């Protein structure tokens, strides 16, 4: 059975979830965790934009 690597960015799919995640990290995290969280959020936002743009350009 193949497994895939967990990526938190895959689950940051709404502004509310992103805000909750960031607030939790800011309250409980160290500098390195905060920096990593910002990277995860940037990745999630980038993925979301790509999906939205692909949906707009799709002929279906």
C-alpha positions in Angstrom: 0.0 0.0 0.0 1.4 3.4 -1.0 1.2 6.3 1.3 1.5 10.0 0.6 3.3 12.6 2.7 1.0 14.7 4.9 0.9 18.4 3.7 -1.0 20.8 5.9 -1.4 23.1 2.9 -3.8 20.6 1.4 -6.2 21.3 4.3 -5.9 25.1 4.4 -8.8 25.6 2.0 -10.7 28.5 3.4 -9.9 31.9 5.0 -11.4 30.7 8.3 -9.2 27.6 8.5 -6.2 29.6 7.5 -6.9 32.2 10.3 -7.5 29.5 12.9 -4.3 27.7 11.9 -2.2 30.9 12.0 -3.7 32.1 15.3 -2.9 28.7 16.9 0.7 28.8 15.7 1.1 32.4 16.8 -0.1 31.5 20.3 1.8 28.3 20.8 4.6 28.3 18.3 8.3 29.2 18.2 9.7 31.5 15.5 10.6 28.6 13.3 7.1 27.2 13.5 5.6 30.6 12.7 7.8 30.9 9.6 6.9 27.4 8.5 3.2 28.2 9.0 3.5 31.2 6.8 5.1 29.1 4.1 2.2 26.5 4.4 -0.3 29.3 4.1 1.4 30.8 1.1 1.5 27.4 -0.6 -2.2 26.9 0.2 -3.2 30.3 -1.2 -1.1 29.6 -4.3 -2.8 26.2 -4.9 -6.2 27.8 -4.4 -5.5 30.5 -6.9 -4.3 28.0 -9.5 -7.4 25.9 -9.0 -9.7 29.0 -9.3 -7.9 30.2 -12.4 -8.1 26.7 -14.0 -11.8 26.6 -13.3 -12.3 30.0 -15.0 -10.4 29.0 -18.1 -12.1 25.6 -18.4 -14.6 25.3 -21.2 -16.8 23.1 -19.1 
